[in-house]
Each structure stands twice: as structure tokens, then as C-alpha cells.
Amino acid sequence: MMLTQSAAAQWEKGYNNYGPWLKEKYNGQRVFKVIVDGGFTCPNRDGSKGYGGCTYCNVDSFTPSVSRQAPTLREQVIQGMERARKGNKADKFIIYFQPNTNTYAPVHYLKMMYDEALSIEPENIVGLSVGTRPDCIDAEKIALLESYTDRFDVDLEMGMESIYDDTLLQINRGCLHGDLVKALELTRNSKLDICVHTIFGFPWETKEMMLRYADEINRFDHIKFVKFHHLHIVEGSVMGVKYKREPFKLFSLEEYADFLCELLPLVRPDVVIQRLFGLSDRELLIAPNWQLRKSEIQHFIDQRILSKGVVQGSALM
């Protein structure tokens, strides 16, 4: 079978790359995510399961005063579309509810929020992406998200962060790995596209421990997307305070690129890689500061993968 140019481009870098995957799926159109803040909080912030949020998270960026000053949902969507059109020549859009826990509300309220965001230029919206925690997913919320799949592609992004309960307890996550397993079982036969998000580099986890994340991703054959992030320390976080008092080991760019070169061969080849790393805003970032722009980091990692002949899933064949 002959691959289209876009389909072949998915694997030019040695891994199943999200950008070319999007272009192939949407017939060459330029599709970009529009990030919106629905004003949600998290159960480990509001006292339901704890206070302060995850220890790596910037608490100050989620204060009520900031939320009150934020543009309306409609304004966020319109402005996000305009920026993507001007800056990236975008054709179509995925509405991405990203900050905090975007299923942490009653279903009727969630429906109102999703409906409003998707009602703005619906002819140019192809997808809905909802970021959340696995302990804030249930059958009713899955059914709500599935109700949009006749008009849009819908992906549910859940934070795995770590597969180790000791880590999840240390970072004040407020949920355990079993909560993710339960949510993944609930979505096993769902119409939703499932994405999981991981963080690599917690100083008490060894490389061997982190490589085992791949086994857990592979175990659930309906996981379609993954986002890999390295741990970064930001202002306003509990980890930020601790790091300033007593710095601990974090990935250098070279070490992280080499780690990914060991990880990718262990990941099923059908899993689409949405991100290989994450970045904080420069003004908030404490460490690691790799002194490079996002595009330069991406290029460095891609070149390291290519130079080593790494191919996603090759260790499983």
C-alpha cells in the first residue's frame, strides 16, 4: 500500500508524529488547537481532596482574581482562532479545554461550557479536547463527551503523570494510579480518543522506573495519543520553593533526549506522540533552563533520535 506524503511524514523523525498525523487526517488542512480556560479548579485545590494542588504546579496562576480578569469563553475562542489564522495560517480548529480539571463540575454545567465553545464557527471546528484528572471521570461524563462525536472528533486527555503511587502521594496528586486504570477501563469501548500525559524526571524515580511507563501505556490498546513532558520547576509551586532551598537533580537537554531514545522503542507504534517535552513560560521557569527556544529544543531532540536510528516500537517487534 502506498502512503500519502503526509502519512509518510508521520514517521520521518522515527516516531508517530502528531503534526503530520493531523494533516493526513484532515486532508492537508492546517488544524490548530485553541486553548480555552473554563475557570475550573481541581479537587486537590479546593479542599475536596486537599489544598495547594500538585507540588509541581504554579498555584498563583489559578487564583480566583486571575480567573475573574480572564476573557469570556467566547472571547477566548474568537481570539485564539484569530491568532492561529494570523500566525499559523490555520484552516480548522480543535477547542482545547486545558487549564485545571475540565470535567470537575456537574454534567449540566460541563455541557453548557462545551456547547458554548463549540457553537462559535462550528463549520471550522473539527474537534474537542478535554484535559482532566482520572478521578474526575465517570460514565455520565463519558456519555456527555461521546454525545459530541457525531459532529466532532473528541479526545479525552488524562494526567497519568507517574505510574507509581509513592510519587503521586509525594506530589500531592490527590489520586492514585488505580484511578487512572479505572478511568481507562471505563473508556475501553468508548468513541472517545484517549490521550495520557506523563511527567519524567521526578528525582526519586530511576531511569528504569520511568521506562516502565511504556509498559503501562502499551497495556491499554485504546490509548491513542500520549504527551511526554520532562519535570520543570516553576515559580509559585511547592517544588519551586523546595528547589530554591535545596536544588535537586533534573534532566539536562542531552540526558532527556537520550532518555527519549530509550523510551520510544518501547512504545507501541500506533500511539501518536503529541509532545515529546513541555515548557513553562520563561518568566515562571526556575529549572531546568536549557537556554533554547521551543523549536530549537524540538530540533535537538529530533536530531538525536535520527542520529541514533531510533524507531518507535522497534523493541516490541
ABEGO torsion letter per residue (X at the ends): XBBBAAAAAAAAAGBBBAAAAAAAAAGGBBBBBBBBBAGBBBAAAAGAAEBGEBAABBAAAABAAAAAABBBAAAAAAAAAAAAAAAAGBABBBBBBABEBAABBBAAAAAAAAAAAAABGAAABABBBBBBBAAABBAAAAAAAAAAAAABBBBBBBBAGBABAAAAAAAGAGBBAAAAAAAAAAAAABABBBBBBBBBGBAABBAAAAAAAAAAAAABAABABBBBBBBBBBBGBAAAAAAAABBBBBBBAAAAAAAAAAAAAABBAABBBABABBBBBAAABAOBBAGBBAAAAAAAAAAAAAAAGBBBGAAAX
